């Protein structure tokens, strides 16, 4: 999977240029509410419960100011990625104990024919592990900026 392929799983309706959330739970709630508002899921509580259960296994705050809350849920029909940014940072219980500024929420159905969930997670982690890419993502202000980031080499 190429970095450029990731953009097809993002949606302007799941783009939050400045999260209002101050805590991990508020951030999960704020981002999942975008899926409900745009009628991609009916029951936000089911999705939130799955994400919180995943967080209980270990924080998805992977360090370097990044969190990738993720999981599979019967409440979604296809792989979707939401993006939220926080200038002030959110305590996500990250592995490096530093605040999170960039959140990518990846959700997928329990079974998917194309089995793209894990390759998407892998390519996302690989992309944001690069310091140049993280700096570029911190500058993103619009969904167009995000698309341009993923479409550049």
C-alpha positions in Angstrom: 0.0 0.0 0.0 1.2 3.5 -0.9 0.8 6.6 1.2 -1.4 8.1 -1.6 -3.9 5.3 -1.3 -4.7 6.3 2.3 -6.6 9.5 1.3 -9.5 7.5 -0.1 -10.3 6.3 3.5 -10.5 9.9 4.8 -13.6 12.2 4.4 -14.0 15.9 4.7 -16.8 15.2 7.1 -14.4 13.4 9.5 -11.8 16.2 9.5 -11.5 18.3 12.6 -8.8 21.0 12.2 -9.0 22.0 15.9 -10.4 19.6 18.5 -12.2 21.2 21.4 -11.5 18.1 23.5 -9.3 18.4 26.6 -9.2 14.7 27.5 -8.8 11.3 25.7 -12.5 10.4 26.4 -13.7 13.8 25.1 -11.5 13.4 22.0 -12.9 9.9 21.3 -16.4 11.2 21.7 -15.8 14.3 19.5 -14.4 12.3 16.7 -16.9 9.4 16.8 -19.7 12.0 16.8 -18.6 13.0 13.3 -19.4 9.4 12.1 -22.9 9.8 13.6 -23.6 13.3 12.3 -22.7 12.0 8.8 -24.9 8.9 9.2 -22.0 6.5 8.8 -22.9 4.8 12.1 -26.2 4.7 14.0 -25.0 4.0 17.5 -22.1 6.0 18.7 -22.1 4.2 22.1 -21.2 0.8 20.4 -18.2 2.4 18.6 -17.1 4.3 21.7 -17.3 1.2 23.9 -15.1 -0.7 21.4 -12.6 2.2 21.3 -12.4 2.5 25.1 -12.0 -1.2 25.5 -9.1 -1.0 23.0 -7.6 1.9 25.0 -7.9 -0.2 28.2 -5.6 -2.8 26.6 -3.0 -0.1 26.2 -3.0 3.5 25.0 -3.1 4.1 21.2 -1.0 7.2 21.9 2.0 5.8 20.1 4.3 8.7 21.1 5.7 11.6 19.1 2.5 13.5 19.6 0.4 10.9 17.7 -2.6 8.7 18.7 -4.3 6.2 16.5 -7.4 4.9 18.2 -8.6 2.0 16.1 -10.7 -1.1 16.1 -13.3 -3.2 14.3 -17.0 -2.7 15.0 -20.3 -4.0 13.6 -21.4 -0.4 13.6 -19.3 0.4 10.5 -19.6 -0.9 6.9 -16.2 0.0 5.5 -12.8 1.2 6.7 -12.9 4.9 7.6 -10.3 7.2 9.0 -11.1 10.4 10.9 -8.4 13.1 11.6 -8.4 15.5 14.4 -5.7 18.0 15.5 -5.1 19.7 18.8 -2.7 22.6 19.1 -2.8 22.6 22.9 -2.4 18.8 23.1 -4.4 16.1 24.8 -3.2 13.7 27.5 -3.8 10.4 25.8 -1.7 8.3 28.2 0.8 8.1 25.3 3.8 5.7 25.6 6.2 8.7 25.8 3.9 10.5 28.4 3.7 13.5 26.1 0.5 15.2 24.9 -1.0 14.1 21.6 -1.6 16.7 18.9 -2.5 14.5 15.9 -5.3 11.8 16.1 -6.1 9.4 13.4 -9.1 7.2 14.2 -9.3 4.1 12.1 -12.4 2.0 12.2 -13.4 -1.1 10.2 -16.1 -3.7 10.0 -15.4 -7.1 11.8 -15.0 -8.8 8.4 -14.0 -7.2 5.2 -13.4 -8.9 1.9 -10.4 -6.8 0.9 -8.7 -7.2 4.3 -7.3 -3.7 4.1 -7.6 -2.6 7.8 -4.1 -3.8 9.0 -2.3 -2.6 5.8 -3.9 0.8 6.3 -2.8 0.9 10.0 0.7 -0.1 9.0 1.1 2.5 6.2 -0.4 5.2 8.5 2.2 4.4 11.3 5.0 4.2 8.7 4.0 7.6 7.3 3.7 9.4 10.6 6.9 7.9 12.0 8.8 10.3 9.8 9.5 13.6 11.6 9.1 15.6 8.3 5.6 14.1 7.8 4.6 14.9 11.4 5.7 18.5 11.0 3.8 18.8 7.7 0.6 17.3 9.4 0.9 19.9 12.2 0.6 22.6 9.5 -2.6 21.1 8.0 -5.5 23.6 8.3 -8.0 22.3 5.8 -9.1 19.0 4.3 -7.5 20.1 1.0 -4.2 20.4 2.9 -4.6 16.9 4.3 -5.3 15.6 0.7 -2.3 17.4 -0.6 -0.1 15.9 2.2 -1.1 12.3 1.3 -0.9 12.9 -2.5 2.7 14.3 -2.4 5.7 12.0 -2.6 
